[in-house]
């Protein structure tokens, strides 16, 4: 599948994250799952920082450099260092939405020949610009599943659980409309 065909699917997670935040208390946003992992506020900050410091940075370097070596992003380290748990979830959501929108504009405007631009990710190995949307989508699907599971624990019956589960399964959430 052409990488450009993945772009529409990358529009789904930001509005679902916004929906996941609705109706939750500050305590709910900071509650971690029983089995460990990120609290909701930590997920949203991770998504925002990953979008800027990993995906946007990779995009920029793949477009501007010949065969760059792309660093990994230490999400767990960033969560601790930046104290995500004490940060504001709505700020993270705005940062995630803005960064994702910017990436989609750039990717959507790429000429066909640009998709083959390549570099090497320090952990994943060879990476082309055409691989980036798929990499982003896999990351989205993983977090959608984790967010659905977390919401089931902290707010059973929450309106975002089922759409997040559907997205995690690789589908489009029922009633989903891209902006």
N, C-alpha and C positions, 0 to 999 in steps of 0.2 A: 504494500500500500504506500502511495506517495506520502511523504512526511506532511505535506500541506493538508492532507485529509484528516490528520490528527488534530489540527488546530481547533476545529469546532468542539471536539471532545474536551479540549483543555479549558473551555469556557465554563464547564459544569461545576467544578469544585468551589470556586469563590462564593457564588450565591448559596451553596449548600452549607458552607462554613458560617456564613452570615445567619442562615436559618438555624444552625445548630446553637448559636449563641443566644437566640431569642428565648426569653422566659427563664433564664438561669440566674441564680444568685451568685454573688462574688465567691461564696463558698463552693458552689457547684463548679464554677470555672477553675477552681484550684484543687479540686479533688482528683487524686490519681486513681487509676484502676487498681482493683484488688491484687491483680497479678503483676503489678508494676507497669511502668511506662509513663508517658506524658499525661499531665492534666490537660484539659481543653485549652487553657490559656497558653500552655507550653506548646501544644500542637500548632496553634495559630501563629505564634512567634516563630516557631521552627519553619513553618510554611513560608512566612514572609522573608525570613533571612535566607532560606534556601533559594527562594525565587531570585533575590538580589545577588547574593554572594556566590551562588553556584550556577544556576541556570542563566541568568542575565550575564554574569561574568564570562561563562563559557561561550555564550552566543557572541558577545563582543570580541573576545579573543579569537574565536574561530573565523570571524569575519575580517579581523584586522591583522592577524599574524599568520605566517606560514608554519603549519604543523606545530602549534604550541603544545607544551606540556601543561595540562590542566590539573590544578590541585583538587584534592577531595575536600569536602566540607564536613567538619566534625560537628554534627548536630547535637550530640549529647554534651560535648564540651561547651558549645555555645550556650546551651540551655543552662548549664551550671554557671559559667562565667558571666553571663548576662542576666542571671537571676530571672528567667522567664516567669517563674511562678509568682513573682511579686509585680509583674508588669500588667499593663492594661490591655485586655483582649481586643477592645474596639480599635485601638491604635494599630495593633498587629493586623487586624482584618483590613483596615484601610491601606496599610503598606502592602499586604499580600495582593489585594485587588488591583492597586495601582501598578505594581511590578508585573503582575500577570498580564494586565491589559497592554502594558508597554512591550512586553516580549511578543505578544500575539500580533501587535501592529508590525513589528520588525519582521517576524517570521512570515507574516502574510504578504509582505511586500518583496520577499526575496525572489530573484530570478532563478529559474530552474537550475542553472549551472552552479549556483551557490550551495545547494544542498550537498554537494560532494566535498566541500572544504573539510579538511580533516585535521585532527590533532590526536594527542594521546592523554587519556585520563590516567592519573598516577595510580589508581586502584583498578579501574575497569578496563584499561588498555585502550586500543584504537577507538576513536569516536569521531563520527562525521557530524556535520551540521544536520544532516538528515536523520541522524539518530536522536537528536536532542528532543524533539516532540515526543517520541516514544519513551524516552527516559523520564521526561516530565510526567507523562501520563501514568506510567507504572508507579511513580512516586505518589501521584494523586490517588490512584486506586488503593494503594496501601494505606494511606492516611484516611481515606473514606471508610475503609473497613474498621480501622482502629477507632475512629471517631464514633461510628455507629455502636461499636461494642461499649465504649466509654459512656455514651448517652444511655444505653440500656441499663447500665449500673446506676448512674446518678439521676436519671430522669426517665424511668420506664414510660413508654408511650409517647415520648417526645416526637414532635412532627418531623424532625429531620432524620430519624433512625432509618425508616424504610427507603427514602431516596438515597441516603448514603450507602445502604446495603446494596441497592441496585447499581449504583455507580461502582462500588467495590467489585461487583460481579462482572464488570465490564460493559454494563448497559447504560442507557441514559435513564435517569430518574423519571418516573411517571410525571407528566405535566411539566417537565423541564422545558424552559424556553431560554435561549441565549438572549442576552441583551443586545 
